[in-house]
Amino acid sequence: MSESQRSAYAEAEGQRRVSWFTAACVLVSNVIGGGIFTTTGFLARDLGDPVIILSLWLFGAILALAGAMSYSELGAALPHSGGDYVYLREAYGPLVGFLSGWASFTVGFGAAIAASAMSFASYCLQVAPLAPDTSFVAKGLAILLVWCLTAFHAAGVGPGGWLQRLLTTTKVISILLLILGGFMLGAGSWTNLTVRVSEAHSGLGLLVVPLIFVLYTYTGWNIAGYIAGEIADPARTIPRIMIGGTAFVAGIYLLLNLLYFYALPVTALAKPPVLPVAEKVAAALWSSTSARLVAALLCISIAGAVSAMVWAGPRVYYAMGRDGLFAAFFTSTGWTSGAPVGAILLQSAWASFLILTGTFEQLVIYSGLVLTTFSALSVGAVVVLRWRDPKLARPYRVPFYPMVPGLFIVASLAIVGYSLIHRPLESALGVATILGGIPLHWLWRKQTHRHRTTAGGAAA
């Protein structure tokens, strides 16, 4: 990025109105969505061993922390809204940056919003069983959630930040009460940890797809980078939020999974329906009535995650539109809110389409592969930028370099390579989504060049 571009970014992002607490709420809410309350059911079904499942959650926490440390160096050095798009553009050029932003729109935020909203609907129908969680009613509830949150965030940082703080504090308190109440007052047993499905297989290859589910659940620790242009004192705040927030979430995840196996053996968790894990656990620990109360609290939790994504995602498309790589529609803001309303509306429309056409499990695998690929490229940007731009100011440097980013990159590429072979349909959809962005990049670059040439001729 040239000095003039950096000055333009600094001017556009001069009003940093998001405090460290609000940014931390966005991160925690974004990571703790529906996945932790649903994913363990799939793992129980596919692996059948609580020790292996807990080990996967621990390994996922290690990888997430390695990624958070690496992203912290990038976020502190390049504190502009856009996240991965900014890092990849600086490290690899505009095409890779554009494809990252395109993947964020189609998969990273669009599919993640859709999957979380579907999980929200599933829990709503556990509270009030008006229809099966696979019915059109469930899809309607999911879409309603997306558009209610869209209205809040289109109104600006003030209303959106207030809603995010409310949802996150309610979420964290409810989860902590669930954990404490489960261990202290619940009717569980530690002997459940010794129960194992007799025909379960645990080869290294069979762990890869379950690990994708786990990493999908940890996804979101990098969200501070997407709103970096609005965060106060980003050089100090972003590393603290990313690393501290990721460690906090990892602790909650491990405690929740221990609670799941304390409440029920793996055989019970694996029985259909596998999606509403936390509701099953609450019913086993206390009663069916308390299970509905927990399901209601989890609806709030998942709504907080969707809210964070509805807020952060459009900042990527806004940054791309400002660079001339997306339509000007993405840079349109509200008259008084200053929010990228055009980008917010388009993202919510795409998420609604995915809700109507996809299933939860397909969305997880589909989005997980693409996100893992670009996360690996972004962590690799730490290495590339240290080599290409050694004089770039780095208020924070990743510790144990290059081992920490190396661990994340190797693990991510191994997951992607294996999944390309063993989940060909979802992998093909992911590859097609990424490649579909290449002609769009060419189109927008050509249109921007024509516009600038015309403007330059008119000025002359």
NORURCOR-V344835 format. One record per run of one state. SS is the DSSP state (@ for helix, = for strand, . for the rest). FROM is the first residue (numbers start at 1). LEN is the number of residues. If there is no record, write none. Layout:
SS_FROM_LEN + SS_FROM_LEN
//
This chain:
._1_2 + @_3_10 + ._13_5 + =_18_1 + ._19_1 + @_20_12 + ._32_3 + @_35_3 + ._38_1 + @_39_9 + ._48_1 + =_49_1 + @_50_28 + ._78_6 + @_84_9 + ._93_1 + @_94_34 + ._128_8 + @_136_19 + ._155_2 + @_157_29 + ._186_4 + @_190_5 + ._195_1 + =_196_1 + ._197_9 + @_206_13 + ._219_4 + @_223_3 + ._226_2 + @_228_3 + =_231_1 + ._232_2 + @_234_30 + ._264_2 + @_266_4 + ._270_7 + @_277_9 + ._286_2 + @_288_35 + ._323_5 + @_328_4 + ._332_9 + @_341_17 + ._358_2 + @_360_29 + ._389_14 + @_403_20 + ._423_1 + @_424_36 + ._460_1
//
